[in-house]
Amino acid sequence: MKTKTQPRKTRSDKKPVFTKVKSDAKWELGNGNGNIGNTMPWYLHPVKKDSFNKSWLSSYDRACEHIQKLKLKPEQYTLWNLVSKK
């Protein structure tokens, strides 16, 4: 008998989980014209293609607001935070 994997559930009051990255490759694609990582260190990426637009955001709080506004579930996005390469 096959077992189904359960979708992960998150309490509505829980803050979104994010991944810290040191590579600025995703941010270089942001405007193609310089380093957007200096002003927009948060990147919201859709899991399924074309479910919503990719977003570069200025703060974690702004990312939380954006996720709430779009009514996204944790399995629909990944959130990345650009950290310094030091």
Residue pairs with C-beta under 8 A, 6 or more apart in sequence:
7 73
7 75
8 74
8 75
10 73
10 74
15 64
16 63
16 64
16 67
16 74
16 77
16 79
17 74
17 79
18 42
18 60
18 63
18 79
18 80
18 81
19 78
19 79
19 80
19 81
20 80
20 81
20 83
21 80
21 81
21 82
21 83
22 82
22 83
22 84
22 85
24 35
24 37
24 82
26 43
26 45
26 80
26 82
27 35
27 36
27 37
27 40
27 41
27 43
27 56
27 82
28 35
28 36
28 37
30 36
30 37
30 40
30 43
30 56
36 56
37 82
39 58
40 56
40 57
40 58
41 58
41 81
41 82
41 83
42 56
42 57
42 58
42 59
42 60
42 62
42 63
42 79
42 80
42 81
42 82
43 54
43 55
43 56
43 57
43 79
43 80
43 81
43 82
44 54
44 55
44 56
44 57
44 63
44 66
44 67
44 77
44 78
44 79
44 80
45 54
45 77
45 78
45 79
45 80
46 52
46 53
46 54
46 76
46 77
47 75
47 76
47 77
47 78
48 76
51 76
52 70
52 72
52 76
52 77
55 63
55 66
57 63
57 66
60 81
63 79
67 77
67 79
